[in-house]
C-alpha cells in the first residue's frame, strides 16, 4: 500500500513546503490535542515511505499504521480502545511504551484528492467516539491541505514571475541587439510601456504625455508631412503604418528609422492604444546615400567625358580634313617630302582621335554597353603604323627603333576588334 501512496506524494509535496508550513502544523497539532484532551498530537506527513513529524521537524524511518490506514481509506479514523481493536492491539506502541489506548485522526487531502498525511491525536486512556470531535479533526486536516495549496500557488507564481523575467530579459536583449525600440501608448491608463534601444532614438526618454501631445514631434521637418500623409492612408486602408524617416534625438543629431505602428480601438472606434516599433536603419541609409552619390559622380564623369570627347573631336576632324587637303595639294605639286609630313600629321590626328574614342569606350565598358566587333587584322600593317608614329620620337632622342615580327604574325591573320587594335 505504501507504493500506491508514494506516487502522488512525489508530485504534490516538497521538503521546502514542510519547512515553510511547520509552524502552521504545530498550531494545528496543539488545537487537536486541546479539542480531544489527548496526551499528544501531531501532523504527520508520509513522504518517500518516511514519516515527517511536525513536532520534530524531521523524518523518521517507517510509517505509523494509523496514518497509513487513514491515507488508504481517505477518511477519519477513531480507535476508541487500541487494546480491543484487532488492527492495533498488537502494535508495538500499544503493547509497549508508551502503551497507547486511544488514536484518532483525519487525512490531509490535497485539492487533487491525493492523501499526503494526517492530523493525529493519541492518549493513554480510551475515548468514546464523538462525531463532532471527529468532524473537527477533518476541519483541521482541511486547514493543513489549504495551506499546502497556498504555498504551492505562491511557489508557482514566484516561478512564473522568474520565468517571465527571464523571457523579458531575453526579449530586451534581442530587440536591443536588433536596434529596435518597441512601445505601447495606453490612452486608457495614460501610461507608456516601452522596451529596447530607446537611447538610440532619443537623448532623453519619452513619456506618455510626450507621445500623447504629438507623436510626430521627433521627426525631421522634411519627413513629417510625408509620414503623416502615409499614416492617414494606412488608417483608411485599415493597415499598419510603415515608413522610413529621420528622427531628431534631441541633441542636434538625426537617426534614420524604419517605423511601424498600429492603433487599437474598441468596437465604437475609440482609440485605446497605439502599438509600434522603430528600428535603426542609419547604416543602411548611409550606404544607400553613398551609393547614390557614387552613381551620380559616375554619371557626371561619363557626361563630362562624352562632352569633352565631342569638343575634342570637332577640331581634330578639322585638322584631319585640312591635312588631307594639304597632302593632296602637295602631291599635285610633286613635293614628295612635304607629302610625307602631311601624311604624318593626318596619321597622328587619327591616332589622337582613336585615343579619344577609347576614352569613350571606357565609359561604355563601365555602363556595360561596350560592343565588340571581331574581324581579321593585318598585323604587319598595324605594326608599321605604330612604328611610323613613334619613329620620329625615337630619332629625336637618338634611339633606334626595330620592329621584328614572328613567322606566324607575318603569315597568319589575327582576329580582334578592329576599332581597338591600334
Secondary structure, DSSP 4 states (H G I P E B T S, - for coil): -HHHHHHHHHHH--HHHHHHHHHHHHHHHHHHHHHHT-SEEEEEEEETTEEEETTTTEEEEB--HHHHHHHHHTS-EEES-GGG-TTTTT-HHHHSTT---EEEEEEEE-TTS-EEEEEEEEESS-----HHHHHHHHHHHHHHHHHHHHHHHHHHHHHHHHHHHHHHHHHHHHHHHTTEEEEEEETTTTEEEEEE-HHHH-SS---HHHHHH-TTTTB-HHHHHHHHHHHHHHHHHT--EEEEEEEE-SSS-EEEEEEEEEEEE-TT--EEEEEEEEEE-HHHHHHHHHHHHHHHHHHHHHHHHHHHHHHHHHHHHHHHHHHHHHHHHHHHHT-HHHHHHHHHHHHHHHHHHHHHHHHHHHHHHHHT-----EEEE-HHHHHHHHHHHHHHHHHHTT--------HHHHHS-EEEEGGG--
